[in-house]
Amino acid sequence: MDFSITKAHQLLRKSFVDYLKKRCDSDSRREWMASEKGFSQTVWEEISELGWTGLPFDEKYGGLNGSFFELFFLFEQLGAFQLYTPLFTSSILTGMVLNEAGSESQKQFHLPKLSDGDAVYAAAYPLQENDIPAGQGVKAVPVDDTWHLTGTCLFVQYAPVAEKILVLADADEGSAPRPTLFLVDPKAHGTTVELLETLGEEKEYTVRLDGAIVDTKNIIGDIGKGQQYINNVLPRAMALKCAEMTGGLQALTDMTVAYAKQRCQFNKPLGALQIVQHYCADMFTDLEGARLLSYQTAYRINDGLECHKEVAMAQAWCSDVYTKSSLLAHQIFGANGFTEEYDLHLYTKHAKVSELMFGHSVFHRSAVADSMNI
């Protein structure tokens, strides 16, 4: 399996790095995270102009029809620079599902807006089977030519700025409930959005639906097949999250090694201490493992190969070692690692959020075992 990067890919990755180095300095990033939206509208417009928001979509929908490798390299650098935007929830978690399940007329209407970055869409469906607390699923009941949705969606990113929210609800037509995808207007009657207090820096919200009305034209795909459409997209979304974690782990390792070289204690750099060298070596080893597994997954997806086992392996490894390495970094940084002056805490929070987003590593290791019939 050839993981070598072509010259075209190297140039593309360099363009991502050059832009992020120029625009995503530490002070600006903190200002954007503290803002009401949680991201920079100016940066969003700039990356939309650069075509980042349109990479996953076909040219006939205004996209760039980029390869999966190109998306992978983009998210690897977004993780390294910790640039928070609605790109993942809008173009990936929502846009890819719309592309998978939507009718041609729905795709012609929605995807160009996502490709151009003119609109943000949010995803409000579970990212793992056991993600819905008891009694907090969404029910959809048909009333005349509409559907009325009632229930609660948790951890919905960028909900207040979203034009539409993609919701998975059990369609109740008198038979057994069937999971179905609906596009909901977050500003419509019966819909409320509340900020959640979470560990991560990306803003997340609770979306409460109390008889929210959805037209039949905003049903995405066939009734009862919503979970199937989501399952078809989740491997790609998880692989991109692994790319993000790998980029974050690279930046984390680089900043820790640099700190160990310049921070002096007992009249010598911390890096001269054997235990610190061991910590840095462990971080580098874990990084190379994360890179190997995540690149292998991206390769298989890019070539249209079966990848469920590889995705589970990458997700389990990356989520574990990213958190583990952040804790080792704190050991080396000491008290400085907990101060706002250093960016280490951003990566620690990102590691923990990423670890749990698609399920704990135990869940993914079980999936690997199942795929091997053990």
N, C-alpha and C positions, 0 to 999 in steps of 0.2 A: 504494500500500500504506500503510494508516493505522497508524502505530506509537503513536498517542496513547494515553495511559493513562487508563482510566475512573476516576471518582471512587471506585468500589468498590475498584478495584485500588490506588489511592493510599492508601486507608484500610487495606487489607490490608498493603501494604508498610510503612506507618507502624507497624502493630502488630508486624511482624517487627523493625523497627529499634528500637522502644521496648523490647522484651524483651531484645534483644541488648545494647543500651547498658547496661541495668540489670544483666545477669548476666555479660556476657563482658568484664570488665575484664582488663587485661594480666596482673596478678598471679595472678588466678584461672585464667586460661587456661594459664599456665605450670605451675601446680600440677597441673591436670588432665592436661596432656600428659606430665608426669613420673610420673604414677601408673601402677600396674601395668596397669590397663585401657586407659589412654590417653585416657580421657574421663570426664566427671562423670556418675555414675549419677543423681544428683539432677536435673541438667539434662536428662538423657535422659527421666526421668519427667515433668518439667515440659513439655517440648516434645511429648511424647506426649499429655499432658492437653490441650494447646493444639490438638491435631489435626494437627500437622505430619507425623507418621509415617503418617497416614491419608489425606493429600491425594491420592495417586495412585489410590486404590481406591474402588470403588463402595460406595454406602451399604449394600447388602445384605451386604457383607463387613466392615462396621463402619467404613468409610472416609468421607471427606467428598465424594468424587467431584469433586475440584477440577479446574479447567481447567489446561491446560499452562502458560498464562501465570502462574497463581498459583504453580505449582511453580517456574517460572523466576525469579520475583521472590524467592522464598524462598532459592533457592540463590545468587542474586546477593548477598544480604545475608550469607549464611553465608560466602561468599568474602571479603566486605569485613571481617567481624569475625573471620575465621579460627577459627571454632568447629568443632572436630573432634568428630564423633559418628559412630555407625554408620549414619546415615540414608541415605547414598548407596549403600553396599553392601547394606543390608538392604531398604529400600523400593524402591530404583530398580534396581540391578543384579540383585537376586534377586527382589524382589516383582513387578516388572513382567514378568519372564520367567515366573514362576509364573502370573501373570494371563493371559499370552499363551498358554502351552502347557499348563497344568494342566487336569485334568478338573474338572467342577463339584464333585465330592466333595473333591478335593484343594484347590481354592480355598476351599471352605467350611471346611476344616480349618486351612489355613495362613494365609490372608490376614487373618482377624480378629486373629490374634496379632501379625502385622506392623503392622496398622492401629492397634492399641491400644498398640504398643510393648512388649507383654508378652514378646516374644521378639525376638532378633536373629538374622538369617540372614546368612550370608556368601557371596560369589560367588567361585568358584575356576575360572573359565573364561577362556580367552585373550580379550583385548580387541582383538586384531588378529591377522591370519592368521599372521604370522611371530613370534608371541609365545612359542612353545614351543621351548626349547633342545633340541637333538638328544638323543633317548633319554629325554626327561623328560615325554612325554605320558602320559595315563592310559589303561590298557586295562581293559575289563570283560569277564569271562568268565562265562557262565551255569553255575551248579552247582545242580542240582535246581530248587527254586523260588526261588532267590536269584541274585544276581550278586556276583562277587568282583572288587573294583577294586584295581589295582596301578599305582602311578606317583607322580609328584611334581607338586604345584601350587605355583607361586611367587606372591609378592606378594598374598597373601590377607589382606585387612584384617579386623581384629577376630575372627580365627578362634577364639581361646580362649574368648570370651564367646558364641559363636554356638551356638544350639540345633541348627541344621542348616547344612550347607555345600552349595551347589549346584555340582556338578562336571560338566564335560563330558568324557566318556570314549568311546573307540572300542569299541563293542559288537561283540565277536568271536563270531559264531555259525557259524564255519566258512567264511563267505564273506568278501567284502571288509569291513574294519572300517567301522562306521557310527557317526558322532558322535551320542551320546545323552546326555540330561541325567539325573543321579541326585542325589537328596538324601541326603547322607552325615552320619551322626552323628559329630562330631569327637571324642567321648569313647568311641567304640566300639572294640572290639579290632581291631588292625591299622591304626589311625590315630594318627599323632603330629603334633604341632604345635610348630614351632621358630621363635623370634623371629629376624627378619632385620635385619641392620644396614643401614639405608637412609639416604639423604640427608634425606628428608622427616620431618616431625614426627608424622604419623599412623603408628601401629604396623602393621607388615606382617609376615606370617609365611609360612614354608614348611609346607605340609601334605603329609605323606608317607603314602601308602596302600600297605599291604602285605597284600593279600588282605582288605581291608575288606569286610564283608558288607552288602549292601543288599537289602532285600526288593523284590519286584516292584511293590508298592504305592507305592514311592518312586522309580519311574521317572516322569519328568515329560514328558508328551507322547508322541509316537510314536518308536519306535526308528529311528534314522537321521536324524531331523529336528532334532537338538539345535542344530546350527549355524544352521539356518534360523530357529529361534525367537529365538536370540541376535541374529542380524542384523536381525530385525524391531524389536528393542528398542534396539539400539546408537545409532541416530540420535537418539533421545530422550535417552539417557544422555549422549551427546556434547554435545548442546545444553545440557543442565544443567551439564555441566562448563564449557562456554563462559560460561554465566551466572556460575558461580563465579569463573572467571578475570577476567571483566569487573568483578565486584564487588571482587576483590582488586586489580585495576589501578586502580580508582577510589580505593580507600583508599591505595594506594601513591603515586599522584599527589598526593593531598591532603596526606599527611604530608611528602612531599618539598618541595612548594611552601611549606608552613608552616615547615619547617626552613630553607629558603633565605631566608625573610623574617626569621627571628629570630636566625640564626647570623651573627655579625659577624666579619669578617676585614678587615684593612687599614683599620680604622675605618669600615667600611660593611657592610651586609648582603650575604651571598653573592648574593642575588637581584639586586643592582645590577650584577653582572658580566654582560656580554652573553652569554658562553658558557653560563652557568648558565641565563639566560633561554631560550636556544636549547634546552637540554636539557629544560627544563620544557615548552616549547612542543611539542617532539617527543613527549613523554610524553602530553600532552593530545590531540594529533592522533591518536596511535595508540589512545588510549582511545576517542575518538569513532568511529574505524573499527571497533574491537571491539564497541562498543555497537550500531552500525548492523547489522553482520553477525549478531551473536548475536540481536538483537531480530527481525531478518528471519526467521531460522531458527525462532525461537519462534512467530512469527506463522503461518508455514506449517504447522508441526506442530499448532498449536492449531486451525487451520481444516481439518486433514486433507488438506493439499496435498502433492504430491511435494516432497521436500526434500533428497535425497541430495547434490546439488551444493551447496546452501546450507549444509548441515551441514559438508561438507568445507571450504568457503571459510572459514566461521567458525572451525573448529578450527585450520586452518592459520594464520590471521591472529592469533587470540587467543593461541595457544601461543607464537608467535614474538614478538609485541610485549610480552607479559607478562614474558618473560625479558629481552628487550632493555631494557624500562623499569626492571626491577629493577637491571640493571647501571648504567644512567644514574643511578638513585637513589643507588647506592653511590659514584659519582663525586662527587655533591654532598654526601653525608653524610661522605665520607672515612673515616677510621678509626672514627668513631662508629658507622657502619653495620654494623660487624662485632662490636660489643659486645652483650652480653645486655641491657643497659639499654634499648636501642631495639628496636622490633618489626620493623625492616626485614628482618632475616635470616629471619623467619618467612615473609614474602611471597616472598623470593628462593627459599627452599626449595620453597614451594608452587608457584611458577612453574615450576621445573625438573621437579618431579614431574608437574604437570599437562601440561607440554609433551610428555612421553613416554608418558603413561598410555594414550592411544588411538592411538599411533603418531606418528612424527615428521612435521613439516609437509610434508616432501618427499613422503611417502606420500599426504597429503591433497591436495596440489597436483596430483599425478598423477591422483587420482580426479576432480578438477575438469576436468583436460585430457581425460580419457577421456569425461566426460559431454558435452564440447563437440566430441568426435570430432577432437581434434587431438593 
